[in-house]
């Protein structure tokens, strides 16, 4: 799994450097991809065979036949995955995907180049984008469904990693129960069908924690280096992953006291971890610094980011309110099983083994970091840490001495999983008519996009039928640009000297400087108005 994670990171950087060199052309990316994976297959044949052997297919089949809990849980996970695939192959309608996760790769492909986009709309263009590089390759070689399939695959990899880590502490049936607990989170089910990046963040964060667990066991510096590499990949997937750094320090400090070690050794370990972690996203940090003067842009600037809340001491009253919202009021809430087993974690902490205590510290540390840094406190911002939460929850259930209570908790997990399957089935049902060809993509997007909130789609094909290949449109009020299928310049990055033929305005008013332009089109559904100044090309 560690090798696979590193290979994913290397491929992402191959696309990044092709983009920096202005070589984002389909033939170049296709040849690079074929050569890269061909070399891997040639040099890794033995490891691949060993990996398939160690995966234990025969043992899996035997366990499936003999263990009812294992087989039931396994079938429920497969059912969830198949239901999620329905959403994967439907058109993308999610907010951030249309805002920047897909828009940035599309802009890169249009210019065959990775470049910084100034302005307030796409300020994320300066941030590390490991996952978006995979999306860029997927869009060049296939389509946006393949992009969503990439994110879906990170969910599957996370399930496998949860199972393999859990096997270090638990039997097979409770290990797979840990995977089921994670996958039954409604926020996870929703994310699997989107072109977001939180599942890749979750995968690499989990791999970093796994590496730290092995280091604590073997005390081999190699594993601390691997932990740093995994954590660095998590940071490259999402810069907000850096918020978890104090949690790793907390675990190292805890280990220092248990081992009666000195502060010098602790400092060396933490320094090594930080250096390796920062080396991985360094090319992106340099890219941001060169273009903005700030390696972690847009943090520490006036730009808003989705995880940049000022640290404040929590108010107990608000904590209870937030917990209630967290588990019960979000559109895609977190599984209540974590809250249900919480008293068992508190009462049994002293009896836990060292590794389980580390699991607990990691969970509580990241929950606190999430609570102090995330505003609003949405479920997806804690998703990267739910894998370890799920392992801890399964472990606590497995260790319950009273059979009736353990069986009750297992039944609760199964019930929550069934609820999740039903909910996601209903949510994904809207994609079925499109995938069966009974509804057009245009009709679907016209029905489900939020045009009052900056979404756009050429629902009546006016732009397609009336704009020439060389025509350029200056856009005002367009929030999400992925489905803009013509040459455009957004008002957030337009600069002096830019040329354009038309102006399109959505949910906004035409700037006064263009008051002499004539309106030639209005769409009641999308709230888009198109203006022209005749045959004259305008220079900004």
RODO-2510 file (C-alpha; in nm, 4 decimals, decimal comma):
residues 540
     n   res          X          Y          Z
     1     x     0,0000     0,0000     0,0000
     2     x     0,2860     0,2377     0,0776
     3     x     0,4448     0,1678    -0,2600
     4     x     0,1123     0,2300    -0,4333
     5     x     0,0699     0,5617    -0,2531
     6     x     0,4182     0,6729    -0,3597
     7     x     0,3548     0,5675    -0,7203
     8     x     0,0342     0,7732    -0,7263
     9     x     0,2318     1,0725    -0,5985
    10     x     0,5036     1,0266    -0,8621
    11     x     0,2470     1,0086    -1,1421
    12     x     0,0808     1,3242    -1,0140
    13     x     0,4133     1,5056    -1,0269
    14     x     0,4801     1,3742    -1,3786
    15     x     0,1625     1,5525    -1,4907
    16     x     0,2617     1,8605    -1,2898
    17     x     0,6020     1,8919    -1,4572
    18     x     0,4515     1,8287    -1,8019
    19     x     0,2141     2,1146    -1,7243
    20     x     0,4899     2,3474    -1,6056
    21     x     0,6718     2,2792    -1,9335
    22     x     0,3580     2,3516    -2,1368
    23     x     0,3249     1,9920    -2,2591
    24     x    -0,0307     1,9112    -2,1539
    25     x    -0,1262     1,7575    -2,4882
    26     x    -0,3211     1,4348    -2,5110
    27     x    -0,0525     1,2381    -2,7035
    28     x     0,2195     1,3485    -2,4591
    29     x     0,0173     1,2564    -2,1498
    30     x    -0,0957     0,9283    -2,3078
    31     x     0,2586     0,8228    -2,3967
    32     x     0,3877     0,9301    -2,0546
    33     x     0,1145     0,7292    -1,8835
    34     x     0,1736     0,4161    -2,0934
    35     x     0,5528     0,4305    -2,0493
    36     x     0,5273     0,4960    -1,6741
    37     x     0,2916     0,2095    -1,6001
    38     x     0,4683    -0,0252    -1,8426
    39     x     0,7969     0,0288    -1,6583
    40     x     0,6233    -0,0317    -1,3266
    41     x     0,4685    -0,3569    -1,4472
    42     x     0,8003    -0,4826    -1,5848
    43     x     0,9975    -0,4099    -1,2677
    44     x     0,7235    -0,5015    -1,0211
    45     x     0,5970    -0,8348    -1,1559
    46     x     0,7231    -1,0315    -0,8579
    47     x     0,5856    -0,7819    -0,6074
    48     x     0,2497    -0,7827    -0,7833
    49     x     0,2310    -1,1613    -0,7669
    50     x     0,3411    -1,1574    -0,4020
    51     x     0,0860    -0,8887    -0,3254
    52     x    -0,1967    -1,0908    -0,4775
    53     x    -0,0809    -1,3963    -0,2843
    54     x    -0,0555    -1,2061     0,0445
    55     x    -0,3967    -1,0512    -0,0111
    56     x    -0,5274    -1,3925     0,0867
    57     x    -0,8056    -1,4565    -0,1647
    58     x    -0,8429    -1,8185    -0,0505
    59     x    -0,8593    -1,7108     0,3139
    60     x    -1,1111    -1,4434     0,2152
    61     x    -1,3346    -1,7020     0,0466
    62     x    -1,3023    -1,9371     0,3440
    63     x    -1,3879    -1,6587     0,5865
    64     x    -1,6801    -1,5545     0,3677
    65     x    -1,8250    -1,9061     0,3823
    66     x    -1,7674    -1,9667     0,7525
    67     x    -1,8202    -1,6268     0,9154
    68     x    -2,1715    -1,4841     0,8832
    69     x    -2,0824    -1,1389     1,0208
    70     x    -1,7869    -1,1089     0,7839
    71     x    -1,9887    -1,2181     0,4791
    72     x    -2,2835    -0,9906     0,5626
    73     x    -2,0607    -0,6872     0,6176
    74     x    -1,8604    -0,7598     0,3037
    75     x    -2,1787    -0,7816     0,0941
    76     x    -2,3076    -0,4555     0,2426
    77     x    -1,9843    -0,2758     0,1482
    78     x    -2,0011    -0,4161    -0,2066
    79     x    -2,3645    -0,3013    -0,2298
    80     x    -2,2674     0,0486    -0,1188
    81     x    -1,9839     0,0624    -0,3693
    82     x    -2,2127    -0,0419    -0,6567
    83     x    -2,4739     0,2163    -0,5571
    84     x    -2,2032     0,4826    -0,5388
    85     x    -2,0908     0,3880    -0,8896
    86     x    -2,4322     0,4993    -1,0169
    87     x    -2,3492     0,8522    -0,9048
    88     x    -1,9935     0,8290    -1,0359
    89     x    -2,1108     0,7921    -1,3966
    90     x    -2,3658     1,0731    -1,3726
    91     x    -2,2939     1,4384    -1,4636
    92     x    -2,1043     1,6409    -1,2033
    93     x    -2,3179     1,8911    -1,0127
    94     x    -2,1225     1,9387    -0,6867
    95     x    -2,0220     2,2876    -0,5785
    96     x    -1,6425     2,2733    -0,5364
    97     x    -1,5935     2,0373    -0,8302
    98     x    -1,7551     2,2859    -1,0673
    99     x    -1,5861     2,5772    -0,8921
   100     x    -1,2218     2,4666    -0,9086
   101     x    -1,1471     2,0908    -0,8806
   102     x    -1,2582     2,0374    -1,2432
   103     x    -1,2349     2,3938    -1,3720
   104     x    -0,8629     2,4291    -1,3067
   105     x    -0,7699     2,1083    -1,4958
   106     x    -0,9904     2,2196    -1,7834
   107     x    -0,8197     2,5602    -1,8000
   108     x    -0,4792     2,3912    -1,7858
   109     x    -0,5763     2,1613    -2,0709
   110     x    -0,7049     2,4549    -2,2800
   111     x    -0,3641     2,6263    -2,2549
   112     x    -0,1627     2,3013    -2,2328
   113     x     0,0041     2,4645    -1,9360
   114     x    -0,0174     2,4817    -1,5558
   115     x    -0,0301     2,8469    -1,4625
   116     x    -0,1365     3,0739    -1,1785
   117     x    -0,4749     3,2400    -1,2156
   118     x    -0,4947     3,5728    -1,0293
   119     x    -0,8097     3,7190    -0,8826
   120     x    -1,0669     3,6217    -0,6253
   121     x    -1,2522     3,3448    -0,8112
   122     x    -0,9830     3,0792    -0,8610
   123     x    -0,7312     3,1684    -0,5909
   124     x    -0,6966     2,7928    -0,5267
   125     x    -0,4845     2,7752    -0,8410
   126     x    -0,1768     2,8515    -0,6291
   127     x    -0,2337     2,5678    -0,3811
   128     x    -0,0874     2,2144    -0,4020
   129     x    -0,3030     1,9967    -0,6271
   130     x    -0,1883     1,6353    -0,6239
   131     x    -0,5377     1,5032    -0,6949
   132     x    -0,6231     1,7666    -0,9562
   133     x    -0,3159     1,6563    -1,1527
   134     x    -0,4702     1,3088    -1,1710
   135     x    -0,7938     1,4760    -1,2803
   136     x    -0,6079     1,6680    -1,5512
   137     x    -0,4766     1,3422    -1,6960
   138     x    -0,8211     1,1818    -1,6648
   139     x    -0,9908     1,4693    -1,8508
   140     x    -0,7289     1,4590    -2,1249
   141     x    -0,7484     1,0828    -2,1706
   142     x    -1,1187     1,0269    -2,0960
   143     x    -1,3907     1,2452    -1,9387
   144     x    -1,5232     1,3791    -1,6084
   145     x    -1,6788     1,0427    -1,5183
   146     x    -1,3279     0,8976    -1,5200
   147     x    -1,2273     1,1847    -1,2909
   148     x    -1,5034     1,0925    -1,0463
   149     x    -1,4005     0,7282    -1,0757
   150     x    -1,0513     0,8339    -0,9656
   151     x    -1,1906     0,9905    -0,6494
   152     x    -1,4153     0,6883    -0,5961
   153     x    -1,1047     0,4669    -0,6167
   154     x    -0,9420     0,6561    -0,3311
   155     x    -1,2440     0,5575    -0,1224
   156     x    -1,1845     0,1905    -0,2080
   157     x    -0,8134     0,2203    -0,1280
   158     x    -0,9045     0,3739     0,2068
   159     x    -1,1368     0,0806     0,2810
   160     x    -0,8552    -0,1648     0,2084
   161     x    -0,6101     0,0299     0,4249
   162     x    -0,8615     0,0418     0,7131
   163     x    -0,9036    -0,3344     0,6925
   164     x    -0,5291    -0,4047     0,6805
   165     x    -0,4538    -0,1718     0,9739
   166     x    -0,7424    -0,3159     1,1757
   167     x    -0,6091    -0,6682     1,1297
   168     x    -0,3187    -0,5640     1,3531
   169     x    -0,5651    -0,5334     1,6436
   170     x    -0,8771    -0,7315     1,5577
   171     x    -1,0237    -1,0396     1,3924
   172     x    -1,1365    -1,0336     1,0301
   173     x    -1,5052    -0,9736     1,1059
   174     x    -1,4371    -0,6665     1,3202
   175     x    -1,1714    -0,5400     1,0787
   176     x    -1,4199    -0,5378     0,7946
   177     x    -1,6748    -0,3877     1,0335
   178     x    -1,4341    -0,0926     1,0716
   179     x    -1,4376    -0,0484     0,6919
   180     x    -1,8166    -0,0658     0,6947
   181     x    -1,8403     0,1996     0,9673
   182     x    -1,6313     0,4365     0,7558
   183     x    -1,8132     0,3693     0,4289
   184     x    -2,1571     0,4065     0,5902
   185     x    -2,0922     0,7727     0,6682
   186     x    -2,3275     0,9654     0,4421
   187     x    -2,0591     1,2259     0,3788
   188     x    -1,8315     0,9484     0,2482
   189     x    -2,1067     0,8136     0,0232
   190     x    -2,1656     1,1608    -0,1190
   191     x    -1,7940     1,2304    -0,1706
   192     x    -1,7403     0,9054    -0,3609
   193     x    -1,9552     1,0355    -0,6477
   194     x    -1,7856     1,3767    -0,6724
   195     x    -1,4653     1,5178    -0,8173
   196     x    -1,3547     1,6476    -0,4766
   197     x    -1,0204     1,5645    -0,3112
   198     x    -1,1150     1,4707     0,0456
   199     x    -1,0969     1,0944    -0,0120
   200     x    -0,7429     1,1230    -0,1482
   201     x    -0,6596     1,3363     0,1559
   202     x    -0,8151     1,0664     0,3758
   203     x    -0,6149     0,7898     0,2063
   204     x    -0,2766     0,9586     0,2406
   205     x    -0,3509     1,0736     0,5979
   206     x    -0,4423     0,7172     0,6925
   207     x    -0,1223     0,5890     0,5311
   208     x     0,0771     0,8457     0,7331
   209     x    -0,0826     0,7246     1,0549
   210     x    -0,0183     0,3630     0,9554
   211     x     0,3488     0,4458     0,8977
   212     x     0,3696     0,6084     1,2412
   213     x     0,2175     0,2987     1,4043
   214     x     0,4805     0,0761     1,2393
   215     x     0,7576     0,3140     1,3462
   216     x     0,6359     0,2999     1,7063
   217     x     0,6594    -0,0777     1,6823
   218     x     0,9898    -0,1207     1,4950
   219     x     1,1773     0,2023     1,5827
   220     x     1,3270     0,2013     1,2339
   221     x     1,3956     0,5487     1,0933
   222     x     1,2825     0,4251     0,7508
   223     x     0,9239     0,4128     0,8768
   224     x     0,9409     0,7651     1,0157
   225     x     1,0618     0,8801     0,6736
   226     x     0,7736     0,6911     0,5097
   227     x     0,5338     0,8566     0,7552
   228     x     0,6660     1,1949     0,6442
   229     x     0,6277     1,1020     0,2767
   230     x     0,2671     0,9900     0,3296
   231     x     0,1890     1,3011     0,5323
   232     x     0,3544     1,5142     0,2635
   233     x     0,1344     1,3527    -0,0007
   234     x    -0,1690     1,4331     0,2166
   235     x    -0,0555     1,7968     0,2337
   236     x    -0,0055     1,7975    -0,1435
   237     x    -0,3605     1,6677    -0,1847
   238     x    -0,5005     1,9319     0,0527
   239     x    -0,2932     2,2011     0,2228
   240     x    -0,5295     2,1901     0,5224
   241     x    -0,3757     1,8515     0,6096
   242     x    -0,0966     2,0496     0,7776
   243     x    -0,3379     2,1226     1,0610
   244     x    -0,2832     1,7629     1,1750
   245     x     0,0900     1,8207     1,2339
   246     x     0,0413     1,9066     1,6060
   247     x    -0,1350     1,5714     1,6504
   248     x     0,1712     1,3848     1,5215
   249     x     0,3841     1,5904     1,7622
   250     x     0,1460     1,5012     2,0463
   251     x     0,1886     1,1296     1,9701
   252     x     0,5678     1,1630     1,9564
   253     x     0,5672     1,3483     2,2892
   254     x     0,3460     1,0785     2,4431
   255     x     0,5851     0,8131     2,3124
   256     x     0,8801     1,0063     2,4558
   257     x     0,7350     0,9891     2,8065
   258     x     0,6460     0,6212     2,7740
   259     x     0,9979     0,5363     2,6563
   260     x     1,1643     0,7722     2,9071
   261     x     1,3496     0,9253     2,6144
   262     x     1,5151     1,2679     2,6071
   263     x     1,3971     1,5868     2,4399
   264     x     1,6862     1,5897     2,1938
   265     x     1,5775     1,2618     2,0335
   266     x     1,2180     1,3857     2,0232
   267     x     1,3301     1,7065     1,8509
   268     x     1,5306     1,5103     1,5942
   269     x     1,2353     1,2867     1,5129
   270     x     0,9895     1,5700     1,4806
   271     x     1,2352     1,7758     1,2731
   272     x     1,2860     1,4793     1,0378
   273     x     0,9095     1,4301     1,0077
   274     x     0,8504     1,8000     0,9297
   275     x     1,1335     1,8233     0,6765
   276     x     1,0209     1,5138     0,4836
   277     x     0,6600     1,6306     0,4984
   278     x     0,7438     1,9731     0,3519
   279     x     0,9769     1,8322     0,0847
   280     x     0,6918     1,6468    -0,0841
   281     x     0,4725     1,9530    -0,1653
   282     x     0,7801     2,1774    -0,2110
   283     x     0,7444     2,2173    -0,5917
   284     x     0,3890     2,3448    -0,5385
   285     x     0,4999     2,5703    -0,2518
   286     x     0,7680     2,7180    -0,4791
   287     x     0,5065     2,7625    -0,7530
   288     x     0,2857     2,9553    -0,5083
   289     x     0,5760     3,1668    -0,3807
   290     x     0,6932     3,2620    -0,7298
   291     x     0,3429     3,3688    -0,8327
   292     x     0,2097     3,5217    -0,5109
   293     x     0,5040     3,5776    -0,2764
   294     x     0,3391     3,3392    -0,0271
   295     x     0,4199     2,9644    -0,0332
   296     x     0,0954     2,8743     0,1460
   297     x    -0,1293     3,1173    -0,0427
   298     x    -0,4148     3,1980     0,0176
   299     x    -0,3539     3,1379     0,3905
   300     x    -0,2369     3,4489     0,5771
   301     x    -0,3952     3,6693     0,3106
   302     x    -0,7293     3,8451     0,2770
   303     x    -0,8603     3,5561     0,0641
   304     x    -1,1061     3,3231     0,2350
   305     x    -1,0376     2,9519     0,2439
   306     x    -1,2657     2,6708     0,3549
   307     x    -1,0507     2,5837     0,6522
   308     x    -0,8945     2,9000     0,7825
   309     x    -1,0883     2,9884     1,0938
   310     x    -0,9090     3,1906     1,3586
   311     x    -0,8298     2,9735     1,6609
   312     x    -1,0627     3,0434     1,9520
   313     x    -1,1359     2,8718     2,2807
   314     x    -1,4568     2,6708     2,2370
   315     x    -1,7669     2,7558     2,4358
   316     x    -1,9129     2,4428     2,5999
   317     x    -2,2672     2,5427     2,5062
   318     x    -2,1671     2,5738     2,1419
   319     x    -1,9805     2,2417     2,1535
   320     x    -2,3041     2,0628     2,2412
   321     x    -2,4884     2,2528     1,9677
   322     x    -2,2163     2,1691     1,7160
   323     x    -2,2185     1,8012     1,8123
   324     x    -2,5952     1,7884     1,7674
   325     x    -2,5639     1,9483     1,4220
   326     x    -2,2646     1,7308     1,3386
   327     x    -2,4458     1,4018     1,3885
   328     x    -2,8074     1,4922     1,3140
   329     x    -2,8547     1,8135     1,1125
   330     x    -2,5972     1,8120     0,8326
   331     x    -2,7124     1,7249     0,4809
   332     x    -2,4603     1,4411     0,4837
   333     x    -2,4026     1,3799     0,8562
   334     x    -2,1424     1,1723     1,0338
   335     x    -2,2407     0,8261     1,1548
   336     x    -2,3798     0,8363     1,5119
   337     x    -2,1873     0,5194     1,5983
   338     x    -1,8882     0,7338     1,7029
   339     x    -2,1041     0,9169     1,9550
   340     x    -2,2617     0,5910     2,0748
   341     x    -1,9252     0,4252     2,1534
   342     x    -1,7712     0,7428     2,3004
   343     x    -1,8591     0,6541     2,6642
   344     x    -1,6949     0,3130     2,6156
   345     x    -1,3773     0,4807     2,4893
   346     x    -1,3604     0,7091     2,7933
   347     x    -1,4318     0,4368     3,0494
   348     x    -1,1927     0,1822     2,8970
   349     x    -0,9021     0,4088     2,7991
   350     x    -0,6782     0,2923     3,0846
   351     x    -0,7246    -0,0702     2,9764
   352     x    -0,6274     0,0002     2,6136
   353     x    -0,2976    -0,1254     2,4740
   354     x    -0,0370     0,1326     2,3745
   355     x    -0,1355     0,1221     2,0071
   356     x    -0,5034     0,1726     2,0864
   357     x    -0,4153     0,4621     2,3160
   358     x    -0,2262     0,6121     2,0200
   359     x    -0,5378     0,5587     1,8069
   360     x    -0,7438     0,7385     2,0686
   361     x    -0,5028     1,0319     2,0962
   362     x    -0,5013     1,0658     1,7178
   363     x    -0,8813     1,0715     1,7073
   364     x    -0,9292     1,3214     1,9870
   365     x    -0,6412     1,5384     1,8674
   366     x    -0,7755     1,5651     1,5146
   367     x    -1,1298     1,6187     1,6379
   368     x    -1,0035     1,9142     1,8427
   369     x    -0,8034     2,0508     1,5486
   370     x    -1,1103     2,0184     1,3276
   371     x    -1,3285     2,1934     1,5844
   372     x    -1,0852     2,4840     1,6262
   373     x    -0,9996     2,5390     1,2596
   374     x    -1,3067     2,4576     1,0521
   375     x    -1,5777     2,7127     0,9876
   376     x    -1,8402     2,6111     0,9048
   377     x    -1,7918     2,2762     1,0754
   378     x    -1,9034     2,0623     0,7819
   379     x    -1,8809     1,6869     0,7839
   380     x    -1,6433     1,6637     0,4895
   381     x    -1,3709     1,8571     0,6716
   382     x    -1,3344     1,5798     0,9275
   383     x    -1,3706     1,3030     0,6678
   384     x    -0,9899     1,2481     0,6380
   385     x    -0,9791     1,1345     1,0011
   386     x    -1,2897     0,9158     0,9962
   387     x    -1,0892     0,6062     0,8908
   388     x    -0,9026     0,6020     1,2238
   389     x    -1,2228     0,6944     1,4103
   390     x    -1,3806     0,3894     1,2476
   391     x    -1,0959     0,1569     1,3496
   392     x    -1,1243     0,2775     1,7088
   393     x    -1,5039     0,2358     1,7096
   394     x    -1,4773    -0,1214     1,5749
   395     x    -1,2092    -0,2075     1,8304
   396     x    -1,4242    -0,0831     2,1187
   397     x    -1,7192    -0,2868     1,9925
   398     x    -1,5003    -0,5961     1,9556
   399     x    -1,3760    -0,5657     2,3140
   400     x    -1,7185    -0,5307     2,4776
   401     x    -1,7452    -0,8180     2,7262
   402     x    -2,1223    -0,8415     2,7495
   403     x    -2,2410    -1,0360     2,4448
   404     x    -2,5818    -0,8716     2,4320
   405     x    -2,4247    -0,5231     2,4285
   406     x    -2,1682    -0,6188     2,1631
   407     x    -2,4386    -0,7736     1,9471
   408     x    -2,6522    -0,4638     1,9937
   409     x    -2,3675    -0,2368     1,8775
   410     x    -2,3003    -0,4621     1,5776
   411     x    -2,6715    -0,4450     1,4935
   412     x    -2,6547    -0,0633     1,5155
   413     x    -2,3628    -0,0582     1,2682
   414     x    -2,5540    -0,2862     1,0295
   415     x    -2,8672    -0,0733     1,0673
   416     x    -2,6750     0,2495     0,9958
   417     x    -2,5178     0,0826     0,6922
   418     x    -2,8597    -0,0179     0,5592
   419     x    -2,9883     0,3372     0,6160
   420     x    -2,6858     0,4705     0,4272
   421     x    -2,7482     0,2291     0,1389
   422     x    -3,1122     0,3360     0,1202
   423     x    -3,0320     0,7067     0,1415
   424     x    -2,7615     0,6923    -0,1241
   425     x    -2,9871     0,4795    -0,3479
   426     x    -3,2513     0,7520    -0,3385
   427     x    -2,9908     1,0278    -0,3860
   428     x    -2,8269     0,8537    -0,6834
   429     x    -3,1545     0,7537    -0,8508
   430     x    -3,1659     1,0872    -1,0331
   431     x    -2,8609     0,9846    -1,2393
   432     x    -3,0180     0,6641    -1,3736
   433     x    -3,2304     0,8213    -1,6549
   434     x    -2,9202     0,9961    -1,7942
   435     x    -2,7091     0,6825    -1,7776
   436     x    -2,9819     0,4781    -1,9501
   437     x    -3,0178     0,7398    -2,2227
   438     x    -3,3736     0,8325    -2,1236
   439     x    -3,2748     1,1883    -2,0333
   440     x    -3,0193     1,4132    -2,1978
   441     x    -2,7258     1,5551    -2,0045
   442     x    -2,8492     1,9032    -2,0919
   443     x    -3,1945     1,8356    -1,9478
   444     x    -3,0429     1,6848    -1,6337
   445     x    -2,8129     1,9788    -1,5711
   446     x    -3,0917     2,2264    -1,6418
   447     x    -3,2899     2,0528    -1,3697
   448     x    -3,0223     2,0101    -1,1014
   449     x    -2,7690     2,2916    -1,1382
   450     x    -2,8104     2,5897    -0,9054
   451     x    -2,8120     2,8810    -1,1510
   452     x    -2,8945     3,1326    -0,8805
   453     x    -2,5653     3,0408    -0,7119
   454     x    -2,3276     3,0835    -1,0047
   455     x    -2,3692     2,7505    -1,1881
   456     x    -2,3771     2,7691    -1,5675
   457     x    -2,4742     2,5477    -1,8574
   458     x    -2,5675     2,6405    -2,2120
   459     x    -2,9140     2,4890    -2,1702
   460     x    -3,0557     2,6091    -2,5018
   461     x    -2,7281     2,5826    -2,7005
   462     x    -2,7404     2,9546    -2,7784
   463     x    -2,3684     3,0067    -2,7188
   464     x    -2,2830     2,6926    -2,9138
   465     x    -2,4912     2,8014    -3,2150
   466     x    -2,4141     3,1753    -3,2214
   467     x    -2,0524     3,2158    -3,1129
   468     x    -1,7630     3,1626    -3,3515
   469     x    -1,4551     2,9587    -3,2643
   470     x    -1,2484     3,2738    -3,2215
   471     x    -1,5082     3,4746    -3,0266
   472     x    -1,4243     3,5552    -2,6649
   473     x    -1,6717     3,6443    -2,3917
   474     x    -1,5992     3,8545    -2,0836
   475     x    -1,7889     3,7037    -1,7886
   476     x    -1,9404     3,8831    -1,4892
   477     x    -2,1064     3,7000    -1,1988
   478     x    -2,0225     3,3473    -1,3117
   479     x    -1,9180     3,1502    -1,0032
   480     x    -1,8499     2,8070    -1,1506
   481     x    -1,6915     2,7834    -1,4916
   482     x    -1,6485     2,4139    -1,5679
   483     x    -1,9410     2,3950    -1,8119
   484     x    -1,8493     2,7200    -1,9895
   485     x    -1,7819     2,5676    -2,3311
   486     x    -1,6518     2,8696    -2,5229
   487     x    -1,3567     3,1090    -2,5124
   488     x    -1,3896     3,3349    -2,2113
   489     x    -1,2156     3,5726    -1,9744
   490     x    -1,3524     3,5978    -1,6220
   491     x    -1,3844     3,9421    -1,4668
   492     x    -1,1831     3,8225    -1,1650
   493     x    -0,8657     3,7913    -1,3741
   494     x    -0,9247     4,0182    -1,6752
   495     x    -0,6388     4,2634    -1,7265
   496     x    -0,5650     4,5704    -1,9308
   497     x    -0,5195     4,4868    -2,2973
   498     x    -0,7383     4,1732    -2,2994
   499     x    -0,9626     4,1516    -2,6066
   500     x    -1,3189     4,0234    -2,6128
   501     x    -1,6196     4,0238    -2,8455
   502     x    -1,9103     3,9795    -2,6042
   503     x    -1,9985     4,0314    -2,2389
   504     x    -2,2083     3,7789    -2,0459
   505     x    -2,3616     3,8663    -1,7100
   506     x    -2,5182     3,6180    -1,4655
   507     x    -2,7171     3,7225    -1,1578
   508     x    -2,5471     4,0607    -1,1787
   509     x    -2,5631     4,3934    -1,3596
   510     x    -2,3589     4,5159    -1,6523
   511     x    -2,0784     4,7480    -1,5328
   512     x    -2,1408     5,1164    -1,6112
   513     x    -1,8347     5,1380    -1,8351
   514     x    -2,0199     4,9094    -2,0799
   515     x    -2,3551     5,0900    -2,0619
   516     x    -2,3548     5,1476    -2,4395
   517     x    -2,3472     4,7727    -2,5117
   518     x    -2,6656     4,6148    -2,6478
   519     x    -2,8364     4,3093    -2,4947
   520     x    -2,8947     4,0359    -2,7525
   521     x    -2,9854     3,7355    -2,5351
   522     x    -3,1441     3,6458    -2,2022
   523     x    -3,2059     3,3008    -2,0524
   524     x    -3,4784     3,2952    -1,7853
   525     x    -3,3519     2,9687    -1,6393
   526     x    -2,9791     3,0428    -1,6089
   527     x    -3,0288     3,4205    -1,5575
   528     x    -2,7588     3,4891    -1,8166
   529     x    -2,7618     3,8016    -2,0342
   530     x    -2,5362     3,8454    -2,3368
   531     x    -2,4266     4,1856    -2,4686
   532     x    -2,2519     4,2998    -2,7848
   533     x    -2,1093     4,6170    -2,9322
   534     x    -2,1725     4,5154    -3,2891
   535     x    -1,8842     4,3875    -3,4971
   536     x    -1,6302     4,5756    -3,2892
   537     x    -1,3744     4,3869    -3,0768
   538     x    -1,3341     4,5539    -2,7378
   539     x    -1,0028     4,5967    -2,5553
   540     x    -1,0204     4,6069    -2,1760
***
